């Protein structure tokens, strides 16, 4: 009843606000720019033209026309008292003046108080000039119509269309007034664009001419629309081309375009002109004479000269040798006798940064005086980073359960990094973590405390080690190769079980570009040792196994070895602010020899398991399997802080050979549901297929109902061998650092063969009828360095229900929305974007 009253009150409030006239606070002859419409743009992008508007209407909700941000601004203005703010300014001024006077000759205190005074007064002055927080950060001031700004907008659009080759365009504005509201229409007549019909190069320097004309990447001009954006790109391309081929002091100011439109017929005859410098008859092509690598730039020991070591024609200078020149030689991408190249310079800087042993790196060039030919001396200046680095983290694991109890338990971690361990830019990383966490017991109604202790040691080398070292001679250093030898240990103890996992891996990393990375793990070996399982938990695991959920495999001692590879392409930045693509392809083979022979050989995992089993009292098992995953994401930037993001995710995993005695390791199955998957379902609880979990029972054996609907028991996880998943999300800014999102998720998991314990869970030709669909909205606090995400989702189509009853959106209720027993809705809290 209370919830219904709140909803009714909220609805009434919205309609009251919607009914309030947005013009009631205007003064005198002021009029509100209520609507702005653009007509006639068919050959250009309207969204590009919209960025030229010198004035925009206030944001409003379609249909009802309510301007919420203007309403908030007016509400804040009603609470705003500039006279009170002025009194606060005067009070603070007098208060700090008194303190500064009392400080007397204490100059440090005077400076500190003066800074505080200026900061405090600046905040109050901004509040006085711009209004209170509601007016500045949440609301929007009224868009007062200004005819001068309209004229400027018309002029800007006309200039823009001219830059796109629409020289005969016409733009005018049409203003209609209804009371104090202004409806502005911008009418555009583009007419036909001008096209380039002839193009030639005018380059007096014959060497530059040959370089430009013979370059295979030179664009085709003839047939293109005249477009100044294209000419800007071409100017940048030509500058880059020349600066990568020895022309060190070349600048784009030497490049101009002669455009002739006098021949009529919407034609353009164009010349690309590269002028010579005013003081010479041609451009100088510089060659590198000497290279100096200063290994401790910024240090200056008075009266002490740096030692000099010459290796492969590079002069290494330092007070104390830090990194072996043999390693550095492969990171310097230019050499003496080569023409100057901007791209080789940038590659050098990137590869030196990738070593993670230097605080900064820079490359400077000095022209050699009195040389018959243009020559440069290159100075690579680096400064070593701190050799020892440590970081710590501590906090509380807070778990919330159906009893609404908070159970905060501590955790902590410490990490050490030792740079340049052996003098060859090798980096050693060590980590130790300890944590306690309260979790719901699987066999009782209470909580159990889980203790987890873990550590890892990783050693990174700036090159490929054996066996990939065999390809080092093929100049793979261009791709920043790295090798990691890693070991990790995790000890987990709770009243149900005690388990340890030891991991050893040999991993190789390399980059084809800044956006494209490859990872190859030639050996990834996990030793699982389960020292203890309580009888009650063993019974629980066996009951899950009888229901087709092989969690028991996680608690069998064994050896899991695999070879896996990852390709990752990402053109976005860390805050996802670009129009970009993300592609990740992952493939894994467990116990490779056994997979290749169809199980006729034990393989490394089987041999190692047998070897350990024979020498201990612990029987180990091994696993043979294949696993594949492809994840594609597309980020469409509509405008600043407004995106549409789509994602498709496919996965396949199976044991090899498939049989009753050969199963997948539990962690290699696929799961659906959760904050980064289908958000209307609990994490890892969706599927498989159309399998219908039993209804949940209360302590009295009655079916649990919420809002009159029976609730299924989604507590057990539901593993699958096939994953098909897609997501679509519209992201937008609400105000300040608060962002919103509307999303739709679809997908499911399936088994490869029929499972009698989970009927309907296998993949079939009718799989599309078993695609689950959920939708919802989210609130994100975007602090740039951290994104806190709150998503609320509800089910739309639930394949667990009988056919004909799978559309379940009508079951959505605000009542008990956050109840843990309400399986219709799901609340997700996370850090970062879901994808």
C-alpha positions in Angstrom: 0.0 0.0 0.0 2.8 2.4 0.9 4.6 1.8 -2.4 1.4 2.5 -4.3 1.0 5.8 -2.4 4.6 6.8 -3.3 4.0 6.0 -7.0 0.7 7.9 -7.1 2.5 10.9 -5.4 5.4 10.7 -7.8 3.0 10.6 -10.8 1.0 13.6 -9.5 4.2 15.6 -8.9 5.4 14.9 -12.4 2.1 16.1 -14.0 2.1 19.2 -11.7 5.7 20.0 -12.8 4.8 19.3 -16.5 1.8 21.6 -16.2 3.9 24.5 -14.9 4.7 26.9 -17.6 8.4 27.1 -18.4 8.0 30.8 -19.3 6.5 32.0 -16.1 9.8 33.2 -14.7 10.8 35.2 -17.8 11.2 38.9 -17.5 10.0 41.7 -19.7 10.5 41.0 -23.4 12.4 37.8 -22.8 11.2 34.8 -24.8 12.1 31.1 -24.4 13.6 29.2 -27.3 11.3 26.3 -26.9 12.0 24.3 -30.1 14.6 24.2 -32.9 14.1 22.2 -36.1 16.6 21.7 -38.9 15.1 21.1 -42.4 16.6 20.3 -45.8 19.8 18.5 -44.8 20.0 15.4 -47.0 23.6 15.1 -48.2 25.3 16.1 -44.9 25.2 14.7 -41.4 22.6 16.6 -39.4 24.4 15.8 -36.1 27.5 17.6 -37.4 25.5 20.7 -38.2 23.8 20.6 -34.8 27.2 21.1 -33.2 27.3 24.6 -34.9 24.2 25.9 -33.1 25.0 28.9 -31.0 21.9 28.4 -29.0 20.0 25.2 -28.0 16.5 24.8 -26.4 16.4 23.4 -22.9 16.1 19.6 -22.8 12.6 18.4 -22.5 10.7 15.1 -22.3 8.9 14.3 -25.6 5.1 14.2 -25.8 4.4 16.0 -22.5 7.0 18.7 -23.3 8.2 19.0 -19.7 11.6 20.6 -19.3 12.9 18.9 -16.1 16.3 20.6 -16.0 14.7 24.0 -16.4 12.2 23.1 -13.7 15.0 22.2 -11.4 16.8 25.4 -12.2 13.7 27.5 -11.4 13.2 25.5 -8.2 16.8 26.2 -7.2 16.4 29.8 -8.1 13.4 30.1 -5.7 15.7 29.0 -2.9 18.5 31.2 -4.1 19.3 34.3 -2.0 22.2 36.4 -3.4 22.0 38.9 -0.6 22.7 36.1 1.9 25.6 34.9 -0.2 27.0 38.4 -0.2 26.8 38.5 3.6 28.7 35.2 3.7 31.4 36.6 1.5 31.8 39.7 3.7 31.8 37.5 6.9 34.5 35.1 5.5 36.5 38.1 4.2 36.5 39.7 7.7 37.2 36.4 9.4 40.2 35.6 7.4 41.5 39.1 7.5 41.4 38.9 11.3 43.3 35.6 11.3 45.9 36.9 8.9 46.5 39.9 11.1 46.8 37.7 14.2 49.4 35.6 12.3 51.7 38.6 12.4 55.2 37.8 11.0 54.6 34.1 10.6 54.9 34.1 6.8 54.1 30.4 6.4 50.8 30.7 8.3 50.0 33.9 6.4 50.5 32.2 3.0 48.3 29.2 4.2 45.5 31.4 5.4 45.6 33.6 2.3 45.2 30.5 0.1 42.3 29.3 2.2 40.7 32.7 2.0 41.0 32.9 -1.8 39.6 29.4 -2.3 36.7 30.0 0.1 35.9 33.4 -1.5 36.2 32.0 -5.0 33.5 29.3 -4.2 31.2 31.9 -2.7 31.7 34.3 -5.6 30.9 31.5 -8.1 27.8 30.7 -6.0 26.7 34.4 -6.1 27.3 34.8 -9.8 26.1 31.4 -11.1 23.6 30.4 -8.4 23.3 27.5 -6.0 24.2 23.9 -6.6 20.8 23.1 -8.1 21.2 25.9 -10.6 24.8 25.3 -11.5 25.2 21.5 -11.5 21.7 20.0 -12.0 19.4 22.5 -13.7 19.7 24.4 -17.0 19.1 28.2 -17.2 16.3 29.2 -19.5 17.4 29.4 -23.2 16.5 33.0 -23.8 16.0 33.5 -27.5 18.6 35.8 -29.1 18.2 36.8 -32.7 22.0 37.7 -32.9 22.9 34.1 -32.0 20.4 32.8 -34.6 22.2 35.0 -37.3 25.5 33.6 -36.1 24.2 30.0 -36.4 23.0 30.7 -39.9 26.4 32.0 -40.8 28.2 29.0 -39.2 26.0 26.6 -41.2 26.7 28.4 -44.4 30.4 28.3 -43.8 30.3 24.7 -42.9 28.4 23.8 -46.1 30.9 25.8 -48.1 33.7 23.8 -46.5 31.9 20.6 -47.8 31.8 21.8 -51.3 28.2 23.1 -51.3 29.1 26.5 -52.6 25.6 27.3 -53.8 23.9 26.5 -50.5 21.2 28.7 -49.0 20.4 28.9 -45.3 17.7 31.0 -43.6 15.8 31.0 -40.3 12.1 31.1 -39.7 10.8 32.3 -36.3 7.3 31.6 -35.0 6.2 32.9 -31.6 3.4 31.5 -29.4 3.1 33.6 -26.4 6.6 33.7 -24.8 7.7 30.6 -26.7 9.8 30.7 -29.8 9.8 28.0 -32.4 12.9 28.3 -34.6 13.3 26.5 -37.9 16.5 26.5 -39.9 15.8 25.9 -43.5 18.8 24.6 -45.6 18.9 24.3 -49.4 22.1 22.3 -50.1 22.0 22.2 -53.9 24.6 20.1 -55.8 28.1 19.8 -54.4 31.2 20.8 -56.4 33.4 17.8 -57.4 37.1 17.7 -58.2 37.5 17.0 -61.9 41.2 17.7 -62.3 44.1 17.4 -59.9 47.9 18.0 -60.2 50.9 18.5 -58.0 53.0 21.6 -58.0 56.2 20.7 -56.2 59.4 22.5 -57.2 61.6 20.2 -55.1 62.0 17.2 -57.4 63.0 14.8 -54.6 59.9 15.7 -52.7 57.8 15.4 -55.9 59.1 11.8 -56.5 58.4 10.8 -52.9 54.8 12.2 -53.0 53.8 10.9 -56.4 55.3 7.4 -56.0 53.8 6.9 -52.6 51.2 4.0 -52.9 49.0 5.6 -50.2 48.3 8.8 -52.1 44.6 9.3 -52.5 42.5 9.7 -55.6 41.3 13.2 -55.9 39.3 13.2 -59.1 35.6 12.4 -58.5 35.5 13.3 -54.9 33.4 16.1 -53.5 35.4 19.1 -52.5 35.8 18.8 -48.8 38.1 20.9 -46.6 38.1 18.1 -43.9 39.6 15.8 -46.6 42.2 18.5 -47.5 43.2 18.8 -43.8 43.7 15.0 -43.6 45.7 15.2 -46.8 47.9 17.9 -45.4 48.5 15.8 -42.3 49.3 12.8 -44.4 51.8 14.6 -46.5 53.5 16.1 -43.5 53.8 12.6 -41.9 55.1 11.1 -45.2 57.9 13.6 -45.5 58.8 13.6 -41.8 59.1 9.8 -42.0 61.5 10.0 -44.9 64.2 12.3 -43.6 62.6 15.8 -43.8 63.1 16.6 -40.1 62.2 20.3 -40.3 59.3 20.0 -42.7 56.0 21.5 -41.5 52.5 21.4 -43.0 52.6 25.2 -43.5 54.5 24.5 -46.7 51.4 22.7 -48.1 48.6 24.7 -49.7 45.8 23.9 -52.2 44.9 26.0 -55.2 41.2 25.7 -55.9 39.7 26.9 -59.2 35.9 26.9 -59.5 35.7 29.3 -62.5 35.1 26.6 -65.1 31.4 26.1 -64.1 29.4 23.0 -64.0 30.0 22.6 -60.2 33.6 21.5 -61.0 36.8 22.1 -59.1 40.3 22.1 -60.6 42.9 21.7 -57.9 46.6 21.8 -57.4 48.4 20.5 -54.3 51.3 22.9 -53.8 54.3 22.1 -51.6 56.4 25.3 -51.5 60.1 25.5 -50.8 61.5 27.3 -47.8 62.1 31.0 -48.4 65.8 30.7 -47.6 66.7 27.6 -49.7 66.1 26.1 -53.1 64.7 22.9 -51.6 63.8 20.9 -48.5 66.6 19.3 -46.5 66.6 15.5 -46.1 68.4 14.7 -42.9 70.4 11.6 -42.1 71.3 10.5 -38.5 75.0 10.8 -37.9 75.4 9.6 -34.3 73.1 8.3 -31.6 73.7 9.0 -27.9 71.7 7.1 -25.2 71.8 9.0 -21.9 70.8 6.5 -19.3 70.4 8.9 -16.3 69.2 12.1 -17.8 68.6 14.9 -15.3 71.4 13.8 -13.0 74.5 16.0 -12.9 77.5 15.0 -10.8 79.8 17.9 -10.6 83.3 17.1 -11.9 82.4 13.5 -12.8 82.0 12.4 -16.4 79.6 9.7 -17.5 81.1 6.4 -18.7 80.7 5.7 -22.4 80.0 2.3 -23.9 79.6 1.9 -27.7 77.4 -1.0 -28.8 76.1 -1.4 -32.4 77.1 2.2 -33.3 75.1 3.6 -30.3 77.0 5.6 -27.6 75.6 4.7 -24.2 76.4 7.3 -21.5 75.7 6.8 -17.8 77.3 7.2 -14.4 76.3 3.7 -13.5 75.1 1.1 -16.1 71.5 0.2 -15.5 70.1 -1.8 -18.4 72.2 -4.0 -20.6 72.9 -2.3 -24.0 72.0 -5.6 -25.8 68.4 -5.2 -24.5 68.3 -1.5 -25.3 69.7 -2.0 -28.8 66.5 -3.8 -29.8 64.3 -1.0 -28.5 66.0 1.8 -30.4 64.2 1.6 -33.7 66.5 3.9 -35.7 70.2 3.7 -36.5 73.1 5.8 -37.7 73.1 6.3 -41.4 69.3 6.1 -41.7 67.1 9.1 -42.8 65.3 10.7 -39.9 61.9 9.1 -39.3 59.1 10.4 -37.0 57.4 7.0 -36.8 60.7 5.2 -35.8 61.2 7.9 -33.1 57.7 7.3 -31.7 58.2 3.5 -31.8 61.4 3.9 -29.8 59.7 6.0 -27.1 56.8 3.4 -26.9 59.1 0.5 -26.6 61.3 2.1 -24.0 58.1 2.9 -22.0 56.9 -0.7 -22.4 60.1 -1.8 -20.5 58.6 -0.3 -17.3 62.1 0.5 -15.9 62.2 4.2 -16.9 60.4 7.1 -15.3 60.4 9.0 -18.6 61.9 8.8 -22.0 62.5 11.5 -24.7 64.3 11.7 -28.0 65.9 15.0 -29.1 67.7 15.8 -32.3 70.4 18.4 -33.0 71.4 19.5 -36.4 75.1 19.1 -37.1 76.8 22.4 -38.0 79.3 22.8 -40.8 78.3 19.5 -42.4 78.3 19.2 -46.2 75.1 17.1 -46.0 72.1 17.7 -43.6 72.9 15.6 -40.6 71.3 15.0 -37.1 72.7 13.8 -33.8 70.0 11.9 -31.9 69.9 12.0 -28.1 67.8 9.4 -26.3 67.3 10.6 -22.8 65.9 8.4 -20.1 65.6 8.5 -16.3 65.4 5.3 -14.3 62.2 4.7 -12.3 62.3 3.6 -8.7 63.7 0.2 -8.5 61.6 -0.9 -5.6 57.9 -0.2 -5.5 55.2 -1.4 -3.2 51.4 -0.9 -2.9 49.0 -2.0 -0.2 45.2 -2.3 -0.1 43.0 -3.0 2.9 39.3 -2.9 3.6 36.2 -4.9 4.4 34.3 -7.5 2.5 30.6 -6.6 3.1 28.1 -9.3 2.2 24.3 -8.7 2.4 21.8 -11.6 2.8 18.1 -12.1 3.1 18.2 -11.3 6.8 19.5 -7.8 5.8 22.5 -8.4 8.0 25.8 -6.8 7.1 28.8 -8.9 7.9 31.9 -6.8 7.4 35.1 -8.9 7.5 38.6 -7.5 6.8 40.8 -8.2 3.8 44.2 -6.9 2.8 46.9 -7.2 0.1 50.4 -6.0 -0.5 52.3 -6.0 -3.8 56.0 -5.5 -4.4 57.7 -4.7 -7.7 61.5 -5.0 -8.3 62.6 -3.4 -11.5 65.6 -4.5 -13.6 66.3 -7.5 -11.5 69.2 -9.0 -13.5 70.2 -5.8 -15.4 68.3 -6.8 -18.6 65.0 -4.9 -17.8 63.5 -7.9 -16.1 60.8 -7.0 -13.6 59.8 -9.1 -10.6 56.3 -8.8 -9.1 55.3 -10.4 -5.8 51.9 -10.3 -4.2 50.3 -11.5 -1.0 46.7 -11.3 0.0 44.6 -12.4 3.0 40.9 -12.0 3.4 37.9 -13.1 5.4 34.4 -13.2 4.0 31.0 -14.2 5.4 29.0 -16.3 2.9 25.7 -18.1 3.1 26.2 -21.8 3.9 25.1 -24.3 1.3 24.0 -26.8 3.9 22.6 -24.7 6.7 20.6 -21.5 7.0 23.4 -19.6 8.7 26.5 -17.9 7.5 30.0 -19.4 7.3 33.3 -17.5 7.3 35.7 -18.2 4.4 39.4 -17.6 4.9 41.4 -17.1 1.8 45.2 -16.7 1.7 47.0 -16.3 -1.6 50.3 -15.2 -3.2 51.9 -15.0 -6.5 55.4 -14.4 -8.0 55.8 -13.3 -11.6 59.0 -12.6 -13.5 58.8 -10.6 -16.8 61.4 -10.6 -19.5 61.5 -8.0 -22.3 61.9 -10.7 -25.0 60.7 -14.1 -26.0 62.3 -17.0 -24.1 62.6 -20.6 -25.3 60.9 -22.0 -27.3 59.6 -18.7 -28.9 63.2 -17.4 -28.6 63.8 -19.3 -31.9 61.9 -16.5 -33.8 63.7 -13.6 -32.1 66.1 -13.4 -35.1 63.1 -12.3 -37.3 63.1 -8.8 -35.8 60.1 -9.5 -33.5 61.3 -6.8 -31.2 59.2 -4.4 -33.3 56.2 -5.9 -31.5 57.4 -5.3 -27.9 57.7 -9.0 -27.0 57.5 -10.1 -23.4 57.7 -13.4 -21.5 56.1 -14.0 -18.1 56.9 -16.9 -15.8 54.2 -16.9 -13.2 53.4 -19.0 -10.1 50.5 -18.5 -7.8 49.1 -20.2 -4.7 45.6 -19.9 -3.2 44.5 -21.5 0.1 40.8 -21.5 0.9 39.3 -22.7 4.2 35.7 -22.8 5.4 33.7 -25.2 7.5 32.6 -27.0 4.4 36.0 -27.7 2.8 39.7 -26.9 2.7 41.3 -26.5 -0.7 44.6 -25.3 -2.3 45.3 -24.4 -5.9 48.8 -24.0 -7.2 49.3 -22.5 -10.6 52.3 -22.4 -12.9 52.3 -20.7 -16.3 54.6 -19.6 -19.1 53.0 -16.7 -21.1 54.1 -14.7 -24.1 52.8 -11.2 -25.0 53.3 -9.0 -28.1 51.6 -6.1 -29.8 51.1 -5.6 -33.5 49.9 -2.1 -32.7 48.8 0.0 -29.8 45.3 -1.4 -30.3 46.1 -5.1 -31.1 47.6 -7.5 -28.6 48.3 -11.2 -28.6 48.8 -13.5 -25.6 50.0 -17.1 -25.9 50.2 -19.4 -22.8 52.2 -22.4 -23.9 51.9 -23.9 -20.4 49.1 -23.2 -17.9 49.1 -25.8 -15.2 46.9 -25.9 -12.1 47.3 -28.4 -9.2 44.1 -28.7 -7.2 44.4 -30.3 -3.8 41.2 -30.8 -1.7 42.3 -31.8 1.8 38.9 -31.9 3.4 35.2 -31.9 2.6 32.6 -32.1 5.3 30.1 -34.9 5.0 27.2 -32.5 4.8 28.9 -30.5 1.9 29.7 -33.8 0.1 26.0 -34.7 0.2 25.2 -31.2 -1.1 27.6 -31.6 -4.0 26.3 -35.0 -4.9 22.7 -33.7 -4.9 23.8 -30.9 -7.4 25.5 -33.5 -9.5 22.3 -35.5 -9.7 20.7 -32.3 -11.0 23.2 -31.9 -13.8 25.4 -29.3 -12.0 28.9 -30.7 -11.8 30.2 -28.4 -9.1 31.7 -31.5 -7.4 34.4 -31.5 -10.0 35.8 -28.3 -8.4 36.4 -30.3 -5.3 38.3 -33.2 -6.8 42.0 -33.2 -6.5 43.5 -33.1 -10.0 45.8 -31.5 -12.6 44.4 -29.1 -15.2 46.9 -28.2 -17.9 46.2 -26.2 -21.0 47.5 -24.2 -24.0 45.6 -21.1 -24.7 45.8 -18.0 -26.9 44.1 -14.6 -26.9 43.7 -11.9 -29.6 42.5 -8.6 -28.2 41.7 -5.5 -30.4 40.5 -2.4 -28.6 40.3 1.0 -30.2 38.6 2.6 -27.2 40.1 4.5 -24.3 39.9 3.5 -20.6 36.8 5.7 -20.1 35.1 4.5 -23.2 34.6 8.0 -24.8 35.3 7.1 -28.4 33.5 5.7 -31.4 35.2 2.4 -31.2 35.4 -1.4 -31.6 36.4 -4.2 -29.2 37.2 -7.7 -30.4 38.4 -10.6 -28.2 39.0 -14.1 -29.4 40.1 -16.8 -27.0 40.9 -20.4 -27.6 42.0 -23.0 -25.1 43.0 -26.7 -25.3 43.3 -28.7 -22.1 45.7 -31.6 -22.2 46.7 -31.0 -25.9 48.1 -34.5 -26.7 45.0 -36.3 -25.4 42.8 -33.9 -27.4 44.8 -34.4 -30.7 44.6 -38.2 -30.3 40.9 -38.3 -29.3 41.8 -39.6 -25.8 44.1 -42.4 -26.9 47.0 -40.9 -25.0 47.1 -39.6 -21.5 48.9 -36.4 -22.4 50.9 -34.3 -20.0 48.1 -33.8 -17.5 47.4 -37.5 -17.3 51.1 -38.4 -17.0 51.6 -35.8 -14.3 48.5 -36.8 -12.4 49.6 -40.5 -12.5 53.1 -39.5 -11.4 51.9 -37.6 -8.4 49.3 -40.2 -7.5 51.9 -43.0 -7.5 54.1 -41.1 -5.0 51.3 -39.8 -2.7 48.2 -41.1 -1.1 46.1 -38.6 -3.1 44.4 -39.7 -6.3 44.5 -37.0 -9.0 42.4 -36.8 -12.1 43.1 -34.9 -15.3 40.9 -33.2 -17.9 40.9 -33.0 -21.6 38.8 -30.3 -23.3 38.6 -27.5 -25.8 37.1 -24.0 -25.2 36.5 -21.1 -27.5 35.0 -17.6 -27.0 34.4 -14.6 -29.3 33.4 -11.3 -27.8 32.5 -8.3 -30.1 31.5 -4.8 -29.0 30.7 -1.7 -30.9 30.6 1.7 -29.4 28.6 4.3 -31.4 29.2 7.9 -30.3 26.0 9.9 -31.0 27.3 13.1 -29.4 29.3 14.1 -26.4 28.4 11.9 -23.5 25.8 10.0 -25.5 26.5 6.5 -26.8 24.8 3.4 -28.1 26.8 0.3 -27.3 26.2 -3.2 -28.7 27.7 -6.5 -27.8 27.7 -10.1 -29.1 29.3 -12.9 -27.1 29.6 -16.5 -28.2 31.2 -19.4 -26.4 31.7 -23.2 -26.9 33.3 -25.7 -24.5 33.4 -29.5 -24.4 35.3 -32.3 -23.0 37.3 -34.5 -25.5 36.5 -37.2 -26.0 33.0 -36.7 -24.7 31.9 -39.4 -22.3 30.5 -40.0 -18.8 34.0 -40.3 -17.3 35.4 -37.2 -19.0 33.9 -33.9 -18.0 34.8 -30.3 -18.2 36.5 -28.6 -15.3 33.7 -26.6 -13.6 35.4 -23.2 -14.2 35.5 -24.0 -18.0 31.7 -24.1 -18.3 29.8 -21.0 -19.5 27.3 -19.2 -17.4 24.6 -16.6 -18.1 23.1 -14.0 -15.8 24.6 -11.3 -13.7 25.9 -7.7 -13.9 28.0 -8.2 -17.1 25.6 -10.6 -18.7 21.8 -10.8 -18.6 21.2 -8.4 -15.7 17.6 -9.5 -15.1 18.8 -12.9 -13.8 21.0 -13.6 -10.8 24.7 -14.2 -11.5 25.3 -17.6 -13.3 21.7 -18.7 -12.7 20.1 -18.6 -16.2 19.4 -21.7 -18.3 20.3 -24.0 -19.7 17.8 -23.7 -22.6 14.2 -24.0 -21.5 15.1 -26.0 -18.3 12.6 -25.0 -15.6 14.1 -25.0 -12.1 11.8 -26.3 -9.4 9.7 -23.8 -7.4 11.3 -22.5 -4.2 9.8 -23.8 -0.9 9.7 -22.0 2.4 10.3 -23.7 5.8 6.8 -25.1 5.8 7.2 -26.7 2.4 5.0 -24.2 0.7 5.8 -22.5 -2.7 7.3 -19.1 -2.2 5.3 -16.4 -3.9 6.1 -12.7 -4.5 3.4 -10.3 -5.7 1.2 -13.4 -6.2 3.6 -15.2 -8.6 5.4 -18.4 -7.7 9.2 -18.1 -7.6 11.5 -20.7 -9.0 14.6 -21.8 -7.1 17.5 -20.0 -8.8 20.0 -20.6 -6.0 22.0 -23.3 -7.8 24.3 -22.2 -10.7 23.5 -23.4 -14.1 26.5 -24.3 -16.2 26.3 -24.8 -20.0 28.6 -25.7 -22.9 27.2 -23.2 -25.5 26.8 -19.5 -24.8 25.0 -17.0 -27.0 24.6 -13.6 -25.6 23.8 -10.1 -26.9 23.4 -6.7 -25.2 22.3 -3.2 -26.3 22.7 -0.2 -24.1 22.0 3.5 -24.6 24.2 5.7 -22.3 23.6 9.4 -21.7 24.5 12.1 -19.2 21.8 13.2 -16.7 23.8 16.0 -15.1 27.3 16.5 -13.8 28.9 13.1 -13.1 25.6 11.3 -13.0 25.0 9.2 -16.2 22.0 7.1 -17.1 21.5 4.0 -19.2 18.6 2.1 -20.8 19.4 -1.5 -21.8 18.2 -4.7 -23.3 19.9 -8.1 -22.8 19.3 -11.4 -24.6 20.8 -14.8 -24.5 21.2 -18.2 -22.8 23.4 -21.2 -22.3 22.8 -24.7 -23.5 24.3 -28.2 -23.1 25.6 -30.1 -26.1 23.6 -33.2 -25.4 20.4 -33.9 -23.5 20.8 -34.0 -19.7 18.0 -36.0 -18.1 18.5 -34.1 -14.9 17.9 -30.8 -16.7 15.3 -31.5 -19.4 15.1 -28.9 -22.2 18.7 -27.7 -21.6 20.3 -29.1 -24.8 20.9 -27.0 -27.9 18.5 -27.7 -30.8 17.3 -26.1 -34.0 14.6 -24.3 -32.0 17.2 -22.6 -29.8 15.9 -19.2 -30.8 12.7 -19.9 -28.9 14.8 -20.3 -25.7 16.5 -16.9 -25.9 15.9 -15.1 -22.6 15.3 -11.3 -22.8 15.6 -8.7 -20.0 15.5 -5.0 -19.9 16.1 -2.2 -17.4 17.8 1.1 -16.6 20.9 2.1 -14.8 22.5 5.0 -12.9 26.2 5.5 -13.1 28.4 7.8 -11.1 31.2 8.7 -13.6 34.2 10.1 -11.8 36.5 9.5 -14.8 39.0 7.5 -12.7 36.1 5.4 -11.2 32.7 4.4 -12.4 30.1 3.1 -9.9 27.2 1.4 -11.6 23.7 0.7 -10.3 21.5 -1.4 -12.7 17.9 -2.5 -12.1 16.6 -5.1 -14.6 13.4 -7.1 -15.0 12.6 -10.2 -17.1 10.8 -9.7 -20.4 10.9 -13.3 -21.9 11.7 -16.2 -19.6 12.3 -19.5 -21.3 12.1 -21.4 -18.0 8.3 -20.8 -18.1 6.0 -23.1 -20.1 5.5 -22.2 -23.8 2.7 -19.6 -24.1 3.5 -18.1 -20.7 7.1 -16.9 -21.3 6.3 -13.2 -21.7 6.6 -12.1 -18.1 7.1 -8.4 -18.3 3.6 -8.0 -16.9 4.8 -9.5 -13.6 7.0 -6.5 -12.9 6.0 -4.7 -9.7 7.7 -2.0 -7.7 6.6 -3.9 -4.6 9.4 -5.8 -3.0 11.6 -4.9 -5.9 14.8 -5.5 -3.9 13.7 -8.7 -2.2 16.1 -11.5 -2.6 13.2 -13.9 -3.1 11.8 -11.8 -6.0 13.1 -13.6 -9.1 11.4 -11.2 -11.6 13.8 -8.3 -10.9 17.4 -8.0 -10.2 19.6 -5.3 -8.8 23.2 -5.1 -9.8 26.0 -3.0 -8.2 29.3 -2.9 -10.0 32.5 -1.0 -10.7 33.1 0.0 -14.3 30.9 -0.5 -17.3 29.3 -3.9 -17.9 31.0 -4.1 -21.3 
